[in-house]
Amino acid sequence: MQRGDRPAFGPGGPAEAPSDGADRFAEESTIRTVVDRNRRLCALQELRNLVSDGALDMDLLLDKRNYRGGSTQET
């Protein structure tokens, strides 16, 4: 079989066979998952940078004495 004799679609052809809707949905779902994961990782890195720069007071954030209307007086 010569190069010019190859079919346009299918095995041996330069293009892939057209995909159905399920394949396209799976690909879009995978891409969406990767984009979401990347967004969360970027947010986590930004939070780490804020903490290391001292922009967030972790002791204040972790102090549960005033959590949900708790007592404002120390015991």
N, C-alpha and C positions, 0 to 999 in steps of 0.2 A: 504494500500500500504506500503510495507516494504522499508527500505532504499535502498536496492540493486535493487528494482524494478523501481526506478526513472529513467527517461530518461536522457541522457547525456546533452541534450540541451533543452531549453524551461523552462516553469514554473516548479518549484520543483527540477530542476536539478542543479548540482554543478557549471555548466558553463553557461554563458549567450549565447544566440543565436548569431550566427555570424552577424556582422553589415554590412550594405551595404556601398557603397562609399560615399553616402551623409552623413551618420552618421559619418564616419571617417573624412570627410572634416569639418564638424561642430565641432568635437572635436579638430582637429588640429587648426582650426581657433580660437577657444576659448583659447586654450593653447597659441597660438601666441599672442593673445590680452593681456593675463595676463603677459606674458614675456615682451612684449613691455611696458606695464604699469609699471611693476616693474623696468625696465631699466630707464624709465623717472623719477620715484620716487627716484631712487638711484642717478641719475644725479642732481636732484633738491636738495637732501640732501647734496651732495658734494658741490654744489654751495653755499648753506646756510653756510656750514662750512668754505668755503673760505672767504665769506663776514664777518663772525663773527671773523675770524682770522686776518682780515685786508689785506688779499692777493688781494682783488679787491677793487679798489677805486670807489665806487658807484657814488660819486659826479662827477668824471671825466666821467664815463659812461653815466650819465644823462645830462651832459652839452651839449646842442644842438647848441651852438654858432658856432662850426666848423662842424656841421653836413652837409654832402653832399655839400662840397665846400662853405660853408657859410663864411662870413667875419671873418678874423682872428683878427680884431681889436675889442676891446670892445666898446660898445656905451655908 
